[in-house]
Amino acid sequence: MEIEILREFNWNGREKIFIDKETEVNCIFVQAGVGGLTPLLDADGKPVITRSWN
């Protein structure tokens, strides 16, 4: 999997939104003590996909 940082935030720790270059699925990484990476989901529970992002 090749990923790239799409956005960075600093709400309660370190948050970053990554995009998987192959599938175009967005993932969110949250680090507040320990970290975790999970797909970013829309209101219907489907993965958020960013097309033509670069």
PyMOL CGO cylinders between C-alpha atoms (Angstrom):
from pymol import cmd
from pymol.cgo import CYLINDER

trace = [
    CYLINDER, 0.00, 0.00, 0.00, 1.35, 3.42, -0.92, 0.3, 1, 1, 1, 1, 1, 1,
    CYLINDER, 1.35, 3.42, -0.92, -0.17, 6.28, 1.05, 0.3, 1, 1, 1, 1, 1, 1,
    CYLINDER, -0.17, 6.28, 1.05, 0.18, 10.02, 1.13, 0.3, 1, 1, 1, 1, 1, 1,
    CYLINDER, 0.18, 10.02, 1.13, -0.93, 12.61, 3.68, 0.3, 1, 1, 1, 1, 1, 1,
    CYLINDER, -0.93, 12.61, 3.68, -3.97, 14.46, 2.40, 0.3, 1, 1, 1, 1, 1, 1,
    CYLINDER, -3.97, 14.46, 2.40, -4.65, 16.71, 5.43, 0.3, 1, 1, 1, 1, 1, 1,
    CYLINDER, -4.65, 16.71, 5.43, -3.27, 17.25, 8.94, 0.3, 1, 1, 1, 1, 1, 1,
    CYLINDER, -3.27, 17.25, 8.94, -5.23, 18.47, 11.96, 0.3, 1, 1, 1, 1, 1, 1,
    CYLINDER, -5.23, 18.47, 11.96, -4.47, 19.07, 15.63, 0.3, 1, 1, 1, 1, 1, 1,
    CYLINDER, -4.47, 19.07, 15.63, -7.71, 18.68, 17.60, 0.3, 1, 1, 1, 1, 1, 1,
    CYLINDER, -7.71, 18.68, 17.60, -7.00, 16.48, 20.63, 0.3, 1, 1, 1, 1, 1, 1,
    CYLINDER, -7.00, 16.48, 20.63, -3.68, 15.03, 19.58, 0.3, 1, 1, 1, 1, 1, 1,
    CYLINDER, -3.68, 15.03, 19.58, -2.39, 14.45, 16.09, 0.3, 1, 1, 1, 1, 1, 1,
    CYLINDER, -2.39, 14.45, 16.09, -4.87, 13.65, 13.37, 0.3, 1, 1, 1, 1, 1, 1,
    CYLINDER, -4.87, 13.65, 13.37, -4.00, 13.01, 9.74, 0.3, 1, 1, 1, 1, 1, 1,
    CYLINDER, -4.00, 13.01, 9.74, -6.08, 11.96, 6.78, 0.3, 1, 1, 1, 1, 1, 1,
    CYLINDER, -6.08, 11.96, 6.78, -4.21, 9.66, 4.43, 0.3, 1, 1, 1, 1, 1, 1,
    CYLINDER, -4.21, 9.66, 4.43, -5.19, 8.53, 0.96, 0.3, 1, 1, 1, 1, 1, 1,
    CYLINDER, -5.19, 8.53, 0.96, -4.30, 5.10, -0.34, 0.3, 1, 1, 1, 1, 1, 1,
    CYLINDER, -4.30, 5.10, -0.34, -2.95, 5.89, -3.82, 0.3, 1, 1, 1, 1, 1, 1,
    CYLINDER, -2.95, 5.89, -3.82, -4.06, 2.53, -5.22, 0.3, 1, 1, 1, 1, 1, 1,
    CYLINDER, -4.06, 2.53, -5.22, -7.65, 2.35, -3.91, 0.3, 1, 1, 1, 1, 1, 1,
    CYLINDER, -7.65, 2.35, -3.91, -8.21, 6.13, -3.37, 0.3, 1, 1, 1, 1, 1, 1,
    CYLINDER, -8.21, 6.13, -3.37, -9.77, 5.30, 0.02, 0.3, 1, 1, 1, 1, 1, 1,
    CYLINDER, -9.77, 5.30, 0.02, -9.25, 7.91, 2.75, 0.3, 1, 1, 1, 1, 1, 1,
    CYLINDER, -9.25, 7.91, 2.75, -8.00, 6.73, 6.14, 0.3, 1, 1, 1, 1, 1, 1,
    CYLINDER, -8.00, 6.73, 6.14, -7.81, 8.71, 9.36, 0.3, 1, 1, 1, 1, 1, 1,
    CYLINDER, -7.81, 8.71, 9.36, -4.93, 8.34, 11.79, 0.3, 1, 1, 1, 1, 1, 1,
    CYLINDER, -4.93, 8.34, 11.79, -5.43, 9.57, 15.35, 0.3, 1, 1, 1, 1, 1, 1,
    CYLINDER, -5.43, 9.57, 15.35, -2.62, 9.74, 17.88, 0.3, 1, 1, 1, 1, 1, 1,
    CYLINDER, -2.62, 9.74, 17.88, -3.54, 10.69, 21.43, 0.3, 1, 1, 1, 1, 1, 1,
    CYLINDER, -3.54, 10.69, 21.43, -1.25, 8.57, 23.59, 0.3, 1, 1, 1, 1, 1, 1,
    CYLINDER, -1.25, 8.57, 23.59, -1.50, 5.52, 21.35, 0.3, 1, 1, 1, 1, 1, 1,
    CYLINDER, -1.50, 5.52, 21.35, -2.41, 5.68, 17.67, 0.3, 1, 1, 1, 1, 1, 1,
    CYLINDER, -2.41, 5.68, 17.67, -4.85, 4.03, 15.34, 0.3, 1, 1, 1, 1, 1, 1,
    CYLINDER, -4.85, 4.03, 15.34, -5.55, 3.99, 11.62, 0.3, 1, 1, 1, 1, 1, 1,
    CYLINDER, -5.55, 3.99, 11.62, -9.02, 3.31, 10.21, 0.3, 1, 1, 1, 1, 1, 1,
    CYLINDER, -9.02, 3.31, 10.21, -10.89, 3.98, 6.97, 0.3, 1, 1, 1, 1, 1, 1,
    CYLINDER, -10.89, 3.98, 6.97, -12.73, 7.32, 6.95, 0.3, 1, 1, 1, 1, 1, 1,
    CYLINDER, -12.73, 7.32, 6.95, -16.46, 6.60, 6.55, 0.3, 1, 1, 1, 1, 1, 1,
    CYLINDER, -16.46, 6.60, 6.55, -19.30, 8.76, 5.25, 0.3, 1, 1, 1, 1, 1, 1,
    CYLINDER, -19.30, 8.76, 5.25, -22.74, 9.13, 6.87, 0.3, 1, 1, 1, 1, 1, 1,
    CYLINDER, -22.74, 9.13, 6.87, -23.88, 5.86, 5.25, 0.3, 1, 1, 1, 1, 1, 1,
    CYLINDER, -23.88, 5.86, 5.25, -20.90, 3.92, 6.60, 0.3, 1, 1, 1, 1, 1, 1,
    CYLINDER, -20.90, 3.92, 6.60, -19.16, 3.67, 3.22, 0.3, 1, 1, 1, 1, 1, 1,
    CYLINDER, -19.16, 3.67, 3.22, -15.46, 4.51, 2.76, 0.3, 1, 1, 1, 1, 1, 1,
    CYLINDER, -15.46, 4.51, 2.76, -14.70, 8.06, 1.64, 0.3, 1, 1, 1, 1, 1, 1,
    CYLINDER, -14.70, 8.06, 1.64, -12.97, 8.01, -1.75, 0.3, 1, 1, 1, 1, 1, 1,
    CYLINDER, -12.97, 8.01, -1.75, -11.02, 10.94, -3.18, 0.3, 1, 1, 1, 1, 1, 1,
    CYLINDER, -11.02, 10.94, -3.18, -10.67, 10.80, -6.94, 0.3, 1, 1, 1, 1, 1, 1,
    CYLINDER, -10.67, 10.80, -6.94, -8.26, 12.94, -8.96, 0.3, 1, 1, 1, 1, 1, 1,
    CYLINDER, -8.26, 12.94, -8.96, -6.65, 14.33, -5.83, 0.3, 1, 1, 1, 1, 1, 1,
    CYLINDER, -6.65, 14.33, -5.83, -3.23, 15.19, -7.21, 0.3, 1, 1, 1, 1, 1, 1,
]
cmd.load_cgo(trace, "trace")
